[in-house]
Amino acid sequence: MKKATYHGIRDIRIEEVPEPAPGRGEVKVKIRYCGICGSDLHEYLHGPFPRSTFGHEACGTIAAVGPDVTEYVPGERVCTVFPGAFAEYIACPAERLIRIPQSMDWKRAAVLEPLSGAAYAIDRGRVMPEETVFIAGAGTVGLMFLLGLKAMGVHTVYMTDLLENRRRKAEELGATQVWNPKQVKSPAKVKELTQGRGVDVAIEAVGVEATLKDCLASAMYRGRVIVQGIFTERPQIHMLGFVTRETTMIGTSSIYPPLALQWLDTGKTLPESIITDIIPLADIAESGFAALTGSNQTAIKILVEP
Ligand SMILES: [Zn+2]
């Protein structure tokens, strides 16, 4: 079968490898789509994580189950939250599967994992419907937060992004107000919009110093800052402000699929609307990774179809 493997910085190759056989406790899944995640791009640009997660946002149909797997049967639709899914098949530990409704649209299933990341963070940050939220970044992570917050009934969500197509998408998906943080100073704008108070919750969805600072300075006294961006550099933070404003900062990288599935159940959340391209596996390096990291970025979420 064909598989895209990570060989190093900006080096992804399509290889012919044997089909995986499911071992004890594993399930073999025929991949329908695997989304390219921000963490995949991070590895592509900066080198591998200690435990690589390359190609972990996939969905597909169970082709076979290994010994001791009793809770799944071949033919079921699932999401696989396990690296190595830029491939025709994957052998995935059963506990890394998410059971999805069998009628679920494949594109929706393909973005369930990032939506589950937002679900986890919103749950851990205890965001309430009556609270005001600022999200720095309108890429996949930021937009998933927006969709989750909307599903929870949060009315006021301000967002920023440098790219116009992402700002437009945020507006389309219901953000209260969206601006370019290069042109408008976010903390001042947020103060103006909240009668000088600041937002209850600020969400960092990029992973750079400027957006983290915007979040820390936009959150109210005793506010919360949720951080899900992946940082390459070590940011310089104004710790005195952090202390005197009694900010709570929460780092999140886990997922909470039950809440994401609940949002989808209401029918009001359409996370697949952030998918901008579906590309064949053979084109993953050029049309996938190079396109998402190049200077002319019009894509938001790209799905790879083996
Ligand atoms: Zn991901």
Residues whose N, C-alpha, C, O or C-beta is under 5 A from the ligand:
A	BS01	ZN	C37 E57
